[in-house]
């Protein structure tokens, strides 16, 4: 299992090998077999969006 992959549907990084599918790797939470690589960039992260919204809200409240 690769540590730099996450589930495309739910974002989980927990995977299992499903015996009924011939050992295919699936998400342990939602059962999806769609994966994507984790983005290591801070600008592409959802945290950046929430941080920007919070900063704008604070600026509006202060002014």
C-alpha positions in Angstrom: 0.0 0.0 0.0 1.2 3.4 -0.9 1.1 6.1 1.7 0.8 9.0 -0.7 -2.6 7.9 -2.0 -6.1 8.8 -0.9 -9.6 7.7 -1.9 -11.1 9.9 -4.6 -14.6 9.6 -3.1 -14.2 10.0 0.6 -10.6 11.2 1.1 -9.6 8.3 3.3 -6.1 6.8 3.2 -7.1 3.5 4.6 -7.1 0.7 2.0 -7.7 -3.1 2.1 -7.2 -5.9 -0.4 -10.7 -7.3 -1.3 -10.6 -11.0 -1.7 -13.8 -11.2 -3.7 -12.3 -8.9 -6.3 -9.2 -11.0 -6.7 -7.1 -8.9 -4.3 -7.9 -5.6 -5.8 -7.1 -2.7 -3.5 -10.3 -0.8 -2.3 -11.0 1.9 0.2 -11.8 0.5 3.7 -14.4 3.1 4.4 -16.5 3.4 1.2 -15.3 0.5 -0.9 -14.3 2.5 -3.9 -11.3 1.5 -6.1 -10.7 5.1 -7.3 -7.5 6.7 -5.9 -5.6 9.9 -6.3 -2.3 11.1 -5.1 -2.1 13.4 -2.1 -1.3 17.0 -3.0 1.6 18.2 -1.0 1.2 21.8 -2.1 -0.3 24.1 0.5 -2.0 26.3 -2.1 -4.0 23.3 -3.5 -5.1 22.3 -0.1 -8.6 22.9 1.3 -7.0 24.3 4.4 -5.7 27.3 2.4 -9.3 28.1 1.2 -10.7 28.0 4.7 -7.7 30.1 6.0 -8.3 32.7 3.3 -12.1 32.9 4.1 -11.3 33.2 7.8 -8.8 36.0 7.2 -11.3 37.9 5.0 -14.0 37.5 7.6 -11.8 38.8 10.4 -10.8 41.8 8.2 -14.5 42.6 7.6 -15.3 42.4 11.3 -12.4 44.6 12.3 -13.1 47.3 9.6 
